[in-house]
Amino acid sequence: MVRVFGALASFLFLWSTLCPFLEVSWFGIRTFVGSPGPLTFWSFRMTNAYFRAPDDLVMNELWFVEYWSDYASYRTLELGLAMSTVLVFLFGAQVFTVFFGALAVSNVKSTLFFSAAIVDVVTAFCMWLVSRAFIYPYFRYVFLAGFWLACVSVVLFFAVSMLSWKWFKGEATGAR
């Protein structure tokens, strides 16, 4: 039972990593060559839409280092960190969460589930922190499935951590 819930939490988190977590739109900005469309953010990838004409969409994708270095000048409001730093840290937190989740499911240890939950909280915080670079009036942002799935997986990881702790405690008590 613990493994099933742990696998579900890990699957939801992995899914959140593969889904975009933030979409940012420019509000009221027009240039002589068209208007910028939404920017869609993952921890490792970004897509940028640009409308040269109402029916002429140009898409641009940036991946990993190219993406992270492109947003080095954007700063988060609260901590003043470069968005590139937050994105790299977010990607690392996602890798560690997947690692701890997989390890916890295979070994069924409450400390590993708890570690996955803590790193998952860091992941959700970093996603929120990225949004804080776009709080100005000419930006509109919305959190997407990646953010919400990460939040749900946090709750599941914490629940599985407590469930596995009670399960081990009950198993140890019953053995005596």
C-alpha positions in Angstrom: 0.0 0.0 0.0 2.8 2.4 0.9 4.6 1.6 -2.3 1.5 2.2 -4.4 1.0 5.7 -2.9 4.7 6.4 -3.1 4.7 5.4 -6.8 1.7 7.6 -7.4 3.4 10.6 -5.7 6.6 9.9 -7.8 4.6 9.6 -11.0 2.7 12.8 -10.4 6.0 14.6 -9.7 7.6 13.2 -12.8 4.6 14.3 -14.8 4.9 17.8 -13.2 8.5 18.0 -14.4 7.5 17.2 -18.0 4.6 19.7 -17.9 5.2 23.5 -18.2 4.7 25.3 -14.9 4.3 28.9 -15.9 2.9 30.9 -18.8 3.7 34.6 -19.1 2.0 37.0 -21.5 2.9 40.5 -22.4 0.0 42.8 -21.8 -0.6 45.6 -24.3 2.8 45.4 -26.0 2.9 45.8 -29.7 6.0 46.4 -31.9 6.3 47.5 -35.5 7.0 43.8 -36.5 4.1 42.2 -34.5 3.2 41.3 -30.9 4.8 38.9 -28.5 2.8 35.9 -27.6 3.0 33.8 -24.4 6.3 32.5 -22.9 5.9 29.0 -21.5 8.4 27.8 -18.9 9.7 24.4 -17.8 12.8 24.1 -15.6 14.8 23.0 -18.6 13.0 24.5 -21.5 11.1 27.6 -22.7 8.9 28.2 -25.7 8.3 31.7 -27.0 5.5 32.6 -29.4 5.5 35.7 -31.5 2.8 36.9 -33.8 4.1 38.8 -36.9 0.5 39.0 -38.1 -2.8 37.6 -36.6 -2.4 34.3 -38.5 1.4 34.2 -38.7 2.8 32.5 -35.6 6.6 32.1 -35.0 7.7 29.7 -32.3 11.1 29.7 -30.6 12.4 27.0 -28.2 15.4 27.3 -25.9 16.8 24.3 -24.0 19.0 23.9 -20.9 22.1 26.2 -20.9 20.9 28.3 -23.8 17.6 28.9 -22.0 19.2 29.4 -18.5 21.7 32.0 -19.8 19.0 33.8 -21.8 17.2 34.8 -18.6 20.3 35.8 -16.5 19.2 39.5 -16.5 15.7 38.8 -15.1 15.6 39.1 -11.3 13.1 37.8 -8.7 11.6 40.5 -6.6 11.9 38.9 -3.2 15.4 37.6 -3.1 16.9 39.5 -6.0 18.3 36.2 -7.5 18.9 35.9 -11.2 16.1 33.9 -12.8 18.8 31.7 -14.5 20.1 30.7 -11.0 16.6 29.9 -9.8 15.9 27.8 -12.9 19.1 25.8 -12.6 18.4 25.2 -8.9 14.8 24.2 -9.8 16.1 21.6 -12.3 18.5 20.2 -9.7 15.7 20.0 -7.1 13.5 18.2 -9.6 16.3 15.7 -10.3 16.8 15.1 -6.5 13.0 14.7 -6.0 12.8 12.0 -8.7 15.9 10.3 -7.2 14.5 10.3 -3.6 11.1 9.3 -4.8 12.4 6.3 -6.8 14.7 5.3 -3.9 11.9 5.6 -1.4 9.5 3.4 -3.5 12.2 0.8 -3.9 13.3 0.8 -0.3 10.1 2.0 1.5 11.7 4.2 4.0 9.8 7.1 5.6 13.0 9.3 5.7 13.4 9.0 2.0 9.7 9.9 1.4 10.2 12.8 3.7 13.3 13.9 1.9 11.4 13.7 -1.4 8.7 15.9 0.1 11.1 18.5 1.3 12.9 18.7 -2.0 9.5 18.9 -3.7 8.6 21.9 -1.5 11.8 23.5 -2.7 10.8 22.8 -6.3 7.3 24.4 -5.9 9.0 27.4 -4.1 11.4 27.8 -7.0 8.5 27.7 -9.5 6.7 30.4 -7.5 10.0 32.4 -7.3 10.3 32.3 -11.1 6.9 33.9 -11.4 8.0 36.8 -9.1 10.3 38.0 -11.9 7.1 38.8 -13.9 5.1 40.8 -11.5 5.2 44.1 -13.4 2.0 45.6 -14.9 2.9 44.7 -18.5 3.1 41.0 -17.7 0.3 38.6 -17.0 1.2 35.1 -15.7 -0.6 32.0 -14.8 0.6 28.8 -13.2 0.2 25.7 -15.3 -0.1 22.0 -14.7 3.5 21.5 -13.7 3.2 23.8 -10.7 -0.1 22.3 -9.5 1.0 18.7 -9.9 4.2 19.5 -7.9 2.0 20.9 -5.1 -0.2 17.8 -5.2 2.8 15.5 -5.1 4.2 17.5 -2.1 1.0 16.5 -0.1 1.2 12.9 -1.3 4.9 12.6 -0.4 4.2 14.0 3.1 1.2 11.6 3.5 3.2 8.6 2.3 6.0 9.6 4.7 3.7 9.6 7.6 1.9 6.4 6.4 5.2 4.6 6.1 6.4 5.8 9.5 3.2 4.5 11.1 3.5 1.3 9.1 7.1 0.7 10.3 6.2 1.7 13.8 3.2 -0.7 13.9 5.3 -3.4 12.3 8.0 -3.0 14.9 5.5 -2.9 17.8 3.7 -6.0 16.5 7.0 -7.9 16.2 7.7 -7.4 19.9 
